[in-house]
């Protein structure tokens, strides 16, 4: 396969341009990797305490919602058993 003569300088200039752009980018990327992860923003102690209180409040709300749903399931089960005197837990369909 024969390469045309004018293609050689074009390829050479493209390689030089890619090297001129790629080497500084590679160095910057390597420096960033060496430094390690960037430290996150520092949170003031009062904000940290407030976030902890909010987390505890959300946990207590979740527990209360779980208790309410348990009570609702129990009530639904009692109503289903009352309407179905045969003792089966699955209600029958009335036509």
N, C-alpha and C positions, 0 to 999 in steps of 0.2 A: 504494500500500500504506500503510495507516494503522498507526502505532505506538501501542500503548496507553500512556496517561499514566504508569502506575506502573512501566513498564519503563525509562523514562529515568533516574530516580534509582538504580535497581539497577545499570544499566550504568555510571553515573558512579562509584558506589562501587567497583565491580569494577575500573574503570580506575585509580582512585586507589590501590587496594590493590596492583595489579600494578605500578604505577609506584614505590610506596613500597618494594616488595620488590625489584624489578628493577634500579633505579638503583644501590643499594649492591652488589648482586651483579655488575653490569657493571663498576663501578669496581674492585672487588677483582680481577676477572678481568683487567682492563686492567693493573693494577699488577703482577700476577703475570707477565703477558706481557712487560712492560717490564724486569723484573728478569732475565729469561732463565731458563735451566734451573738447577735447584737443583744445587749441587755434591754429588757422591757422597761416601759415607763414605771417609775417608782410611784407607789400608791401611798398616800399619806395615812398615818395611823388611824385618824378618825374615819376616813373612808373605809379602811380595812375593817374597823369595828362595826361600821354600819352594814357592810356587806355580810359579815358574819351573823349579825342580828337578822338580816333579811333571809339568810339561808336557814336559820333556825325557825323563823316564822313559816317559811314555805314547807319545811319538814313537818311542823305541827299541823298545818293546814292539810297536807297530804294524809296524815294519820287520821284526822277528823273525817275527811272525805271517805276514806276507806271504812271507817266505822259506820258512817251513814249508809254506804252501799251494802255493808253486811246486814244492817237492820232492814233495809229495803228488800234484800233477798230473803231474809227470814220472814218478813211480813207477806211477801208474795207466795212463799212456800206454804205458810199457814192458810192463806186465802184459797190457794189451789187445793189443799187437803180438805178444807171445809166444803168446798163446792163439789168434791169428788168423794162420796162416802164409801166407795169400794175399797179404798186403801191404796190404790195405785197412785203414784206420784205424777203420772202423765194425765193431764186433763183430757177428757173425751170431747169430741166436737158435737155440739147440739145442732140438729137440722132446723 
